[in-house]
Amino acid sequence: MSAMEGDQPAVPAGRRPWAAIAGGVVGVVLALAGWWAQDAIGTLVNEGEARTGERVAFTADAGRYRVVSSGPLRPSLSSYECDVDFADGSHRTIIGGTAVNAIERLGTTRLLEFHAPAGPTAVTCRDRRLPDNHHGRFQVIAAGGPVDIALYVLVGLGIAGILGGIGVLVLRSRRN
């Protein structure tokens, strides 16, 4: 291999804008797929997890949290009732599906969202129709956590790649 061959770019200059556009499209599509699957992904990075009827205690940062359920025998969305005890001493009872865009994807159901002040917070979710039912699990996840941040960054990079590639193509067409 000569010195000239080692200096050659991996992608020929004429194809770079198209590679940037393609990479941007792939990035945006991956981010959209991530948003679609974010509740399932969020169960891997959660604030806590418990069986239905049990309690999850965690230290909240001032922000938004989401409760999702999983498990093959979990109660239906509208059967869930969750008690949230906040650091400021307040308490809220929320019926599943009433305080969130309720969706079910990849074996995970989004039950509710809430804003919590910073400090100790506890969530207890139960089957309100069958109180002795402890099937299924629920997880508390940070709604604006690392998964959301990574998806926003991926969309930003994807859009930058698309616009940058289009910009180079437009500049080239003006030169010709």
HUDA-V176570 format. One record per pair of residues at least 6 apart in sequence whose ideal C-beta (glycine too) atoms are under 6 Angstrom apart, sorted by the first residue. I is the first residue (numbers start at 1). J is the second residue. D is the distance in whole Angstrom. If there is no record, write none. Layout:
i:I j:J d:D
i:I j:J d:D
//
This chain:
i:11 j:19 d:5
i:17 j:165 d:4
i:17 j:168 d:4
i:17 j:169 d:5
i:20 j:161 d:5
i:20 j:164 d:5
i:20 j:165 d:4
i:21 j:162 d:5
i:21 j:165 d:4
i:23 j:161 d:5
i:24 j:158 d:4
i:24 j:161 d:3
i:24 j:162 d:4
i:27 j:154 d:5
i:27 j:157 d:5
i:27 j:158 d:3
i:28 j:155 d:6
i:28 j:158 d:4
i:31 j:151 d:5
i:31 j:154 d:4
i:31 j:155 d:4
i:34 j:151 d:5
i:35 j:151 d:6
i:37 j:106 d:6
i:38 j:147 d:6
i:39 j:68 d:5
i:39 j:108 d:5
i:39 j:110 d:5
i:40 j:106 d:4
i:40 j:108 d:5
i:41 j:147 d:5
i:42 j:141 d:4
i:42 j:147 d:6
i:43 j:139 d:5
i:46 j:139 d:4
i:46 j:141 d:5
i:47 j:58 d:4
i:47 j:140 d:4
i:48 j:56 d:4
i:48 j:58 d:5
i:48 j:140 d:5
i:49 j:137 d:6
i:49 j:139 d:5
i:50 j:56 d:5
i:51 j:134 d:5
i:51 j:137 d:6
i:52 j:127 d:6
i:52 j:134 d:5
i:52 j:136 d:5
i:53 j:126 d:5
i:53 j:134 d:5
i:55 j:122 d:6
i:55 j:124 d:5
i:56 j:123 d:5
i:56 j:140 d:5
i:57 j:122 d:4
i:58 j:121 d:6
i:59 j:120 d:6
i:60 j:116 d:4
i:60 j:121 d:4
i:61 j:118 d:6
i:62 j:117 d:6
i:62 j:118 d:4
i:63 j:144 d:6
i:64 j:115 d:5
i:64 j:143 d:4
i:64 j:144 d:6
i:65 j:114 d:6
i:65 j:116 d:6
i:65 j:140 d:6
i:65 j:143 d:6
i:66 j:113 d:5
i:66 j:141 d:5
i:66 j:143 d:4
i:67 j:82 d:6
i:67 j:111 d:5
i:67 j:112 d:5
i:67 j:138 d:6
i:67 j:140 d:6
i:68 j:108 d:5
i:68 j:110 d:5
i:68 j:139 d:5
i:69 j:109 d:5
i:69 j:111 d:6
i:69 j:136 d:6
i:69 j:138 d:5
i:70 j:107 d:6
i:70 j:108 d:5
i:70 j:137 d:5
i:71 j:136 d:4
i:71 j:137 d:5
i:73 j:135 d:4
i:73 j:136 d:6
i:74 j:136 d:3
i:75 j:127 d:4
i:77 j:96 d:5
i:77 j:97 d:5
i:77 j:102 d:6
i:77 j:109 d:5
i:78 j:96 d:6
i:78 j:97 d:6
i:79 j:127 d:5
i:79 j:128 d:6
i:79 j:129 d:5
i:80 j:96 d:3
i:80 j:111 d:5
i:80 j:125 d:6
i:81 j:95 d:6
i:81 j:126 d:6
i:81 j:128 d:4
i:82 j:94 d:5
i:82 j:123 d:6
i:82 j:125 d:4
i:83 j:93 d:5
i:83 j:124 d:5
i:84 j:92 d:5
i:84 j:114 d:6
i:84 j:123 d:5
i:85 j:91 d:5
i:85 j:122 d:4
i:86 j:116 d:6
i:86 j:117 d:6
i:86 j:121 d:6
i:87 j:117 d:5
i:87 j:119 d:3
i:87 j:120 d:5
i:87 j:121 d:6
i:88 j:117 d:5
i:94 j:112 d:5
i:96 j:111 d:4
i:99 j:112 d:5
i:99 j:113 d:6
i:100 j:110 d:6
i:100 j:112 d:5
i:100 j:113 d:4
i:102 j:110 d:6
i:103 j:110 d:5
i:113 j:143 d:6
i:123 j:140 d:5
i:125 j:138 d:5
i:127 j:133 d:4
//
